[in-house]
Amino acid sequence: IDPSLLFKNATAQSMADKIEQILKTPGPVLALKKKCREDALKNYSWSLVVDLIEEELDLIWKNK
């Protein structure tokens, strides 16, 4: 979790302060959003998942 998204504590005021900060200066959060999307596409795409599953199935079938 990016530290810039964390609240100082669990109070309503702390949460409100963080939400206000994000709304007033959305640039850093938008940059983080872009980075997270790129990471998800790179590491969790369907083609990657399918390749990993196929590799595992190949290992299972070879060991029969």
N, C-alpha and C positions, 0 to 999 in steps of 0.2 A: 504494500500500500504506500502510495506516495505521501510523505509527511505533510505536504501542503493541503491534503484533504482531511487531515485529522482535526478533531475538536480539541480545545485545551482541556476540557473535562466534559462530563455528561450533563451539564446544566442546560436548561433551555436558553439561557443568555449566551452561553458559549456557542451553541449550535446556531442561534440567530446571528451572532457576530460573524461566524464563518460563512453562512449563506449570504449575508450582506457583502462580505469581502469578495466572494466569488461573483456575485452579480455586478459589483462595481468594477472589478478588474477580471473579466472573463478570459483574457489572453492566455495566462498560464494553464488554466483548466482546458481550454480548447487545444492547446499544444499537447497536453497530456492525453486528451481524448484521441488525437491523431496518432500519437505514439502507441497507445493501447490497441487501436484498430489495426495498425500495421503489424504489431506483435501477434495479435490474434490471427490475422490472415497468414502470417509467415509460419506460425507454429501449430495452428489448429484448423487448417483448411481441410475440406473434405478429401481432397486428393491426397494430402499427407496421411490422414486417418486411414483411408483405403489402402494406401501403400503399406502402412504399419500392420494392418489386419492381414493383408495378403502375405506379408513376411512371416507372421505368426502361424498362419494356416499352413504355409509351406513347411515350416519347421515341424508342425504336428504331423503332417502327412508323410514327411521323410522319416519320422521316427516310428512309424507303424510297422 
